[in-house]
Amino acid sequence: MKIVTIIGARPQIIKAAAISRAIADHFSEHITEVIVHTGQHYDDNMSEVFFSEMNIPRPQHQLSVGSGHHGEQTAKMLEGIETVLLSEKPDALLVYGDTNSTLAGAIAAVKLHIPVVHIEAGLRSYNKSMPEEINRITCDHCSTLLFVPTQQGIENLLKEGFSLDAKGQASIDRPKVFKTGDIMFDNSMYFAEKSRESKRIADVLHLQDKNFILCTIHRDSNTDHAENLNNIVQGLLRIQEVSEQTLVLPLHPRTRKKMTELLSPELMEQLYGHGGIKLIEPAGFLDMISLESRCSLVITDSGGVQKEAFFFEKPCIILREQTEWVEIVEHGTARLVGANQAAMVEAFMAFQESNSYTYPPLFGNGRAAEEICRLMLENL
């Protein structure tokens, strides 16, 4: 079987490592993978570093699309991916998650009658103002095989008319849905071991285990609105003051730019001159794993980071009004606070008052990638 894998954003590059590793270790005689990098993330810290440190096979095709408005970016990807598919003639196209790269890949393939395989299918925040929500819904309904990480994802797809009882050969009109567990859980467990083999950013910054807070901010709804961004930074300053812990903030290049543009001069001075806050460059995946596994708490608007916080048994404050990972909120280990300063501090205080949280195996057994490869061979 020949598959074309579409990657483009940082999370997809990381997720691809699990499938590529499973193919190399267990399915090399049965599956050939052709990797296409759209160039959605092109900064070295957001892309290149992951290929080198995670030993991911180099892309055979580089579209170098770069940044742009959603329509412009998606259109360029669609054109480039279609050209690759016509040349490669794969048996299936594999996409991850919910980015513009995911959407473009799914539409290009389904129009050419190439089966679409969607990993991380079934996720819903039920907020269609988020571009990611439109992307994931559209991709699911273009897909022939839908690999779902959790039971909640299965229930979401059943509500939309998908069936778990499809018989015979899978097709766009008879898609098949499987609960496989989460490939990011595969990766987190595998690379947590790797991260311990060498000195990581947590060591370089002289951070004490369980005595620092990790925060990431990148979502447009937070970075592009002055009120939200100012509220979040005020909340972070207050949490650092109350906790007396170091707060580590890896800054996406775009977030750093927006802070310069939108934060009040007073907040900029407090943030950049604060001895208890470490502003660092975007961290590679092994460094992020090290930070996540060693911190006391996570504050984030990233879907991937909030889930990784659960993997490493850390409470998580989510800087969003909704999440696609509703399981961790329902279980009580994460709290949705939006961009509300008071809610951020309240959530932090609540987590400090209790240490009785549990982290059951909601995301599988760490072998999702192998199961996905097996099911592709069986059903396409």
Secondary structure by P-SEA (a helix, b strand, c coil): cbbbbbbccaaaaaaaaaaaaaaaccccccbbbbbbbccccccccccaaaaaaacccccccccccccccaaaaaaaaaaaaaaaaaaacccccccccccaaaaaaaaaaaaaccbbbbccccccccccccaaaaaaaaaaaaccbbbbccaaaaaaaaaacccccccccccccbbbbbbcccaaaaaaaaaaaaaacccccccccccccccbbbbbbbcccccccaaaaaaaaaaaaaaaaaaccbbbbbccaaaaaaaaccccaaaaaaaaacccccccccccaaaaaaaaacccccccccaaaaaaaaaabbbbbbccccccccccccccccccccccaaaaaaaaaaaaacccccccccccccaaaaaaaaaaaacc
